Amino acid sequence: MSANHEEGTRLNKYLALCGVGSRRACDELIQSGRIEVNGKICLNMGTRITPNDYVRFDGKRVTPKEISIVAFHKPRGFVCTKEDELGRETIYDLLPVALHNLHHVGRLDRDSEGLLILTNDGDLSQQLMHPSKSVEKEYLVTANQAFENAHLDQFLAGIFTEGGKLKAKAIERLSPRRIKVILDHGAKRQIRVMFEALGYQVTKLLRVRIGSLWLGDLEAAQYAVLNPKEVSLLMKNPSNEKSKGHTEPKDKRRGR
């Protein structure tokens, strides 16, 4: 059976299932001549792959991997990278070797903590990160001093910083120094930059939700493999009414 058989899997999807990258990234790899099918460079975007075909990426054979999607409670003091040039501890130092093939979706900086998704599903990673999807991320932020009411409106209207105008989708005071912030588009260190622009220092930053999936009672450094229902929650924001509150649902995630 040939690689062009109509019942096969489209090449970019096949590569994504192999963990090579998102479908869009795989399209670029095909166009650049880095993919071989049955021993020949393949530039045909419509090529379909069957179980009888073999595919190579940069000369190395690739096969579909079992898709794994994990919720991880990143603790403070660890960086989101597999290898750190400064020798700092990374999140992969906390994870079993069996999960080292997973990539973190986005990141939390070293001093931040909370819900982080790790997966080998390139399509899911792209969807969660793409601005057009507007996936919400909810944070509990503690500042070094009482937060002024007038600054709540500035967060919603937008704050001009060296990196451009940044704003939150929603913000709510929980106590004089504790604030709930919801973003649906994220820039690097966005919350810290916004607080600093208004004269505050963030002393604690905890991400408690992505989409409709909550961190729940997952303890620091614990992880949980997500089932299909939980994965679907990642791409679904709560209703406006639910987003206004900060109480987590009773059926919280539990760590493994």
C-alpha positions as a Markdown table, in Angstrom:
| # | Residue | x | y | z |
|---|---|---|---|---|
| 1 | Met | 0.0 | 0.0 | 0.0 |
| 2 | Ser | 1.5 | 3.3 | -1.0 |
| 3 | Ala | 1.9 | 6.5 | 1.1 |
| 4 | Asn | -0.6 | 8.3 | -1.1 |
| 5 | His | -3.5 | 5.9 | -0.3 |
| 6 | Glu | -6.6 | 7.9 | 0.5 |
| 7 | Glu | -7.2 | 6.0 | 3.7 |
| 8 | Gly | -3.9 | 6.9 | 5.3 |
| 9 | Thr | -3.1 | 9.6 | 7.8 |
| 10 | Arg | -2.1 | 13.0 | 6.4 |
| 11 | Leu | 1.6 | 13.5 | 6.7 |
| 12 | Asn | 1.5 | 16.6 | 8.9 |
| 13 | Lys | -0.9 | 14.9 | 11.3 |
| 14 | Tyr | 1.3 | 11.8 | 11.3 |
| 15 | Leu | 4.4 | 13.9 | 12.2 |
| 16 | Ala | 2.5 | 15.6 | 14.9 |
| 17 | Leu | 1.5 | 12.3 | 16.4 |
| 18 | Cys | 5.2 | 11.3 | 16.4 |
| 19 | Gly | 5.9 | 14.4 | 18.6 |
| 20 | Val | 7.8 | 16.2 | 15.9 |
| 21 | Gly | 5.8 | 19.4 | 16.4 |
| 22 | Ser | 2.4 | 21.1 | 15.7 |
| 23 | Arg | 0.8 | 20.4 | 12.3 |
| 24 | Arg | 1.7 | 23.9 | 11.1 |
| 25 | Ala | 5.4 | 23.4 | 12.2 |
| 26 | Cys | 5.4 | 20.0 | 10.4 |
| 27 | Asp | 4.1 | 21.7 | 7.2 |
| 28 | Glu | 7.2 | 23.9 | 7.3 |
| 29 | Leu | 9.4 | 20.8 | 7.8 |
| 30 | Ile | 7.9 | 19.1 | 4.8 |
| 31 | Gln | 8.3 | 22.2 | 2.6 |
| 32 | Ser | 12.0 | 22.5 | 3.7 |
| 33 | Gly | 12.8 | 19.0 | 2.5 |
| 34 | Arg | 13.5 | 17.5 | 6.0 |
| 35 | Ile | 11.0 | 14.7 | 5.7 |
| 36 | Glu | 11.5 | 11.4 | 3.9 |
| 37 | Val | 8.8 | 8.8 | 3.1 |
| 38 | Asn | 9.9 | 5.4 | 2.2 |
| 39 | Gly | 13.4 | 6.5 | 1.6 |
| 40 | Lys | 12.6 | 9.6 | -0.6 |
| 41 | Ile | 12.3 | 13.3 | 0.3 |
| 42 | Cys | 8.6 | 14.2 | 0.4 |
| 43 | Leu | 7.5 | 17.7 | -0.5 |
| 44 | Asn | 3.9 | 16.7 | -1.2 |
| 45 | Met | 1.7 | 18.2 | 1.6 |
| 46 | Gly | -1.2 | 15.9 | 0.7 |
| 47 | Thr | 0.8 | 12.7 | 1.2 |
| 48 | Arg | -1.0 | 10.1 | 3.4 |
| 49 | Ile | 0.8 | 7.6 | 5.6 |
| 50 | Thr | -0.3 | 4.0 | 6.2 |
| 51 | Pro | 1.1 | 1.4 | 8.7 |
| 52 | Asn | 3.1 | 0.0 | 5.8 |
| 53 | Asp | 5.1 | 3.2 | 5.2 |
| 54 | Tyr | 8.1 | 4.5 | 7.1 |
| 55 | Val | 8.9 | 8.2 | 7.7 |
| 56 | Arg | 12.2 | 9.9 | 8.6 |
| 57 | Phe | 12.8 | 13.3 | 10.1 |
| 58 | Asp | 16.3 | 14.6 | 9.5 |
| 59 | Gly | 17.3 | 11.0 | 8.7 |
| 60 | Lys | 15.9 | 9.5 | 11.9 |
| 61 | Arg | 12.8 | 7.3 | 11.7 |
| 62 | Val | 9.8 | 8.5 | 13.6 |
| 63 | Thr | 6.7 | 6.6 | 14.7 |
| 64 | Pro | 3.5 | 7.8 | 16.5 |
| 65 | Lys | 3.8 | 8.1 | 20.2 |
| 66 | Glu | 1.1 | 7.4 | 22.7 |
| 67 | Ile | -0.4 | 10.8 | 23.5 |
| 68 | Ser | 0.2 | 11.9 | 27.1 |
| 69 | Ile | -1.2 | 15.0 | 28.7 |
| 70 | Val | -0.3 | 15.8 | 32.2 |
| 71 | Ala | -1.3 | 18.5 | 34.8 |
| 72 | Phe | 1.7 | 19.4 | 36.9 |
| 73 | His | 1.9 | 21.7 | 40.0 |
| 74 | Lys | 5.1 | 23.6 | 39.4 |
| 75 | Pro | 6.7 | 24.6 | 42.7 |
| 76 | Arg | 8.6 | 27.9 | 43.2 |
| 77 | Gly | 12.3 | 27.8 | 42.5 |
| 78 | Phe | 12.3 | 25.6 | 39.4 |
| 79 | Val | 12.7 | 26.8 | 35.7 |
| 80 | Cys | 10.6 | 25.5 | 32.8 |
| 81 | Thr | 13.3 | 24.0 | 30.6 |
| 82 | Lys | 14.9 | 20.6 | 30.1 |
| 83 | Glu | 18.5 | 21.9 | 30.4 |
| 84 | Asp | 19.4 | 25.2 | 32.1 |
| 85 | Glu | 22.6 | 26.9 | 31.0 |
| 86 | Leu | 23.0 | 28.4 | 34.5 |
| 87 | Gly | 22.7 | 25.1 | 36.2 |
| 88 | Arg | 19.4 | 25.8 | 38.0 |
| 89 | Glu | 17.0 | 23.1 | 39.0 |
| 90 | Thr | 14.3 | 22.4 | 36.3 |
| 91 | Ile | 10.8 | 21.0 | 36.4 |
| 92 | Tyr | 12.2 | 17.9 | 34.8 |
| 93 | Asp | 14.3 | 17.2 | 37.9 |
| 94 | Leu | 11.0 | 16.6 | 39.7 |
| 95 | Leu | 9.4 | 14.4 | 37.1 |
| 96 | Pro | 10.0 | 10.7 | 36.4 |
| 97 | Val | 12.1 | 9.9 | 33.4 |
| 98 | Ala | 9.1 | 8.4 | 31.6 |
| 99 | Leu | 7.7 | 12.0 | 31.3 |
| 100 | His | 10.9 | 13.7 | 30.1 |
| 101 | Asn | 9.6 | 13.4 | 26.5 |
| 102 | Leu | 6.8 | 15.8 | 27.3 |
| 103 | His | 7.0 | 19.5 | 26.5 |
| 104 | His | 5.7 | 22.2 | 28.8 |
| 105 | Val | 2.9 | 24.3 | 27.2 |
| 106 | Gly | 4.0 | 27.9 | 27.9 |
| 107 | Arg | 5.8 | 28.5 | 31.1 |
| 108 | Leu | 5.8 | 29.8 | 34.6 |
| 109 | Asp | 8.9 | 31.8 | 35.6 |
| 110 | Arg | 11.2 | 30.5 | 38.3 |
| 111 | Asp | 9.5 | 32.4 | 41.1 |
| 112 | Ser | 6.0 | 31.5 | 40.0 |
| 113 | Glu | 4.1 | 28.3 | 40.8 |
| 114 | Gly | 0.9 | 26.5 | 40.0 |
| 115 | Leu | -0.8 | 24.7 | 37.1 |
| 116 | Leu | 1.4 | 23.7 | 34.1 |
| 117 | Ile | 0.4 | 21.4 | 31.3 |
| 118 | Leu | 3.0 | 19.0 | 29.8 |
| 119 | Thr | 2.3 | 17.0 | 26.6 |
| 120 | Asn | 3.7 | 15.4 | 23.5 |
| 121 | Asp | 0.6 | 16.5 | 21.6 |
| 122 | Gly | 1.8 | 19.3 | 19.3 |
| 123 | Asp | -1.7 | 20.3 | 18.2 |
| 124 | Leu | -2.9 | 20.7 | 21.7 |
| 125 | Ser | 0.1 | 22.8 | 22.6 |
| 126 | Gln | -0.5 | 25.1 | 19.6 |
| 127 | Gln | -4.2 | 25.5 | 20.4 |
| 128 | Leu | -3.6 | 26.4 | 24.1 |
| 129 | Met | -1.0 | 29.0 | 23.1 |
| 130 | His | -2.6 | 30.5 | 20.1 |
| 131 | Pro | -4.0 | 34.0 | 20.7 |
| 132 | Ser | -7.1 | 33.3 | 18.6 |
| 133 | Lys | -8.2 | 30.7 | 21.1 |
| 134 | Ser | -8.2 | 33.1 | 24.0 |
| 135 | Val | -7.8 | 30.3 | 26.6 |
| 136 | Glu | -8.1 | 31.9 | 30.0 |
| 137 | Lys | -5.5 | 31.5 | 32.7 |
| 138 | Glu | -6.3 | 32.5 | 36.3 |
| 139 | Tyr | -3.8 | 33.6 | 38.8 |
| 140 | Leu | -3.8 | 34.5 | 42.5 |
| 141 | Val | -1.3 | 37.2 | 43.1 |
| 142 | Thr | 0.0 | 38.7 | 46.3 |
| 143 | Ala | 1.7 | 42.1 | 46.3 |
| 144 | Asn | 4.1 | 43.7 | 48.7 |
| 145 | Gln | 1.6 | 46.4 | 49.7 |
| 146 | Ala | -2.1 | 47.1 | 49.6 |
| 147 | Phe | -3.5 | 47.4 | 46.1 |
| 148 | Glu | -5.3 | 50.6 | 45.2 |
| 149 | Asn | -8.8 | 50.4 | 43.8 |
| 150 | Ala | -8.0 | 52.8 | 41.0 |
| 151 | His | -5.3 | 50.4 | 39.7 |
| 152 | Leu | -8.0 | 47.7 | 39.2 |
| 153 | Asp | -9.4 | 49.7 | 36.4 |
| 154 | Gln | -6.0 | 50.3 | 34.9 |
| 155 | Phe | -5.4 | 46.6 | 34.6 |
| 156 | Leu | -8.6 | 46.3 | 32.5 |
| 157 | Ala | -8.0 | 49.4 | 30.4 |
| 158 | Gly | -4.4 | 48.5 | 29.7 |
| 159 | Ile | -1.0 | 49.5 | 31.1 |
| 160 | Phe | 1.7 | 50.9 | 28.9 |
| 161 | Thr | 5.1 | 49.2 | 29.4 |
| 162 | Glu | 8.4 | 49.0 | 27.6 |
| 163 | Gly | 7.1 | 45.9 | 25.9 |
| 164 | Gly | 3.8 | 47.5 | 24.8 |
| 165 | Lys | 0.3 | 47.8 | 26.2 |
| 166 | Leu | -0.7 | 45.0 | 28.5 |
| 167 | Lys | -4.1 | 44.3 | 30.0 |
| 168 | Ala | -6.0 | 41.7 | 32.0 |
| 169 | Lys | -9.3 | 40.2 | 31.0 |
| 170 | Ala | -10.6 | 40.4 | 34.6 |
| 171 | Ile | -9.3 | 41.4 | 38.0 |
| 172 | Glu | -10.7 | 41.2 | 41.5 |
| 173 | Arg | -9.5 | 42.2 | 44.9 |
| 174 | Leu | -9.6 | 39.3 | 47.4 |
| 175 | Ser | -7.9 | 41.1 | 50.3 |
| 176 | Pro | -5.8 | 44.3 | 50.6 |
| 177 | Arg | -2.7 | 42.7 | 49.0 |
| 178 | Arg | -4.2 | 39.6 | 47.3 |
| 179 | Ile | -5.6 | 39.9 | 43.8 |
| 180 | Lys | -7.2 | 37.5 | 41.3 |
| 181 | Val | -6.1 | 38.1 | 37.7 |
| 182 | Ile | -7.4 | 36.4 | 34.6 |
| 183 | Leu | -5.5 | 36.6 | 31.3 |
| 184 | Asp | -6.6 | 35.3 | 27.9 |
| 185 | His | -3.5 | 36.5 | 26.1 |
| 186 | Gly | -0.1 | 36.3 | 27.7 |
| 187 | Ala | 3.2 | 38.1 | 27.3 |
| 188 | Lys | 6.4 | 37.1 | 29.0 |
| 189 | Arg | 6.2 | 37.8 | 32.7 |
| 190 | Gln | 3.1 | 39.8 | 32.0 |
| 191 | Ile | 1.6 | 40.0 | 35.5 |
| 192 | Arg | 4.9 | 40.9 | 37.2 |
| 193 | Val | 5.5 | 43.6 | 34.6 |
| 194 | Met | 2.1 | 45.1 | 35.0 |
| 195 | Phe | 2.4 | 45.2 | 38.8 |
| 196 | Glu | 5.9 | 46.7 | 38.6 |
| 197 | Ala | 4.6 | 49.4 | 36.2 |
| 198 | Leu | 2.2 | 50.5 | 38.9 |
| 199 | Gly | 4.8 | 50.4 | 41.7 |
| 200 | Tyr | 4.2 | 47.0 | 43.2 |
| 201 | Gln | 6.3 | 43.9 | 43.7 |
| 202 | Val | 4.8 | 40.5 | 43.4 |
| 203 | Thr | 5.7 | 38.3 | 46.4 |
| 204 | Lys | 3.7 | 35.3 | 45.3 |
| 205 | Leu | 2.1 | 34.2 | 42.0 |
| 206 | Leu | 0.0 | 31.1 | 41.8 |
| 207 | Arg | -1.7 | 29.9 | 38.6 |
| 208 | Val | -4.9 | 28.0 | 39.6 |
| 209 | Arg | -6.7 | 27.5 | 36.3 |
| 210 | Ile | -6.3 | 27.0 | 32.6 |
| 211 | Gly | -9.5 | 27.1 | 30.6 |
| 212 | Ser | -11.9 | 25.3 | 32.9 |
| 213 | Leu | -9.3 | 22.9 | 34.4 |
| 214 | Trp | -8.4 | 23.8 | 38.0 |
| 215 | Leu | -5.2 | 23.1 | 39.9 |
| 216 | Gly | -7.4 | 21.9 | 42.8 |
| 217 | Asp | -5.7 | 19.9 | 45.5 |
| 218 | Leu | -2.7 | 18.9 | 43.4 |
| 219 | Glu | 0.2 | 19.4 | 45.7 |
| 220 | Ala | 3.5 | 21.1 | 44.7 |
| 221 | Ala | 5.7 | 18.8 | 42.5 |
| 222 | Gln | 2.8 | 16.4 | 42.0 |
| 223 | Tyr | 1.4 | 15.5 | 38.6 |
| 224 | Ala | -1.8 | 13.9 | 37.3 |
| 225 | Val | -2.4 | 12.3 | 33.9 |
| 226 | Leu | -5.5 | 13.9 | 32.4 |
| 227 | Asn | -8.4 | 11.9 | 31.0 |
| 228 | Pro | -10.3 | 13.0 | 27.8 |
| 229 | Lys | -12.9 | 14.9 | 29.8 |
| 230 | Glu | -10.3 | 16.8 | 31.7 |
| 231 | Val | -8.4 | 17.6 | 28.4 |
| 232 | Ser | -11.6 | 19.0 | 26.9 |
| 233 | Leu | -11.9 | 21.4 | 29.9 |
| 234 | Leu | -8.5 | 23.0 | 28.9 |
| 235 | Met | -10.0 | 24.5 | 25.8 |
| 236 | Lys | -13.3 | 25.6 | 27.4 |
| 237 | Asn | -13.4 | 28.8 | 29.4 |
| 238 | Pro | -16.0 | 29.1 | 32.2 |
| 239 | Ser | -19.1 | 31.2 | 31.7 |
| 240 | Asn | -18.8 | 34.8 | 32.7 |
| 241 | Glu | -20.7 | 34.2 | 35.8 |
| 242 | Lys | -18.4 | 31.5 | 37.0 |
| 243 | Ser | -15.3 | 33.4 | 36.0 |
| 244 | Lys | -16.2 | 36.2 | 38.4 |
| 245 | Gly | -15.8 | 34.0 | 41.5 |
| 246 | His | -12.5 | 32.3 | 42.6 |
| 247 | Thr | -14.0 | 29.3 | 44.3 |
| 248 | Glu | -12.9 | 26.0 | 42.8 |
| 249 | Pro | -15.4 | 23.3 | 42.0 |
| 250 | Lys | -15.9 | 20.5 | 44.5 |
| 251 | Asp | -14.6 | 17.8 | 42.2 |
| 252 | Lys | -11.0 | 19.1 | 42.3 |
| 253 | Arg | -8.1 | 17.5 | 40.5 |
| 254 | Arg | -6.2 | 15.1 | 42.6 |
| 255 | Gly | -2.5 | 14.3 | 42.2 |
| 256 | Arg | -0.9 | 11.0 | 41.6 |
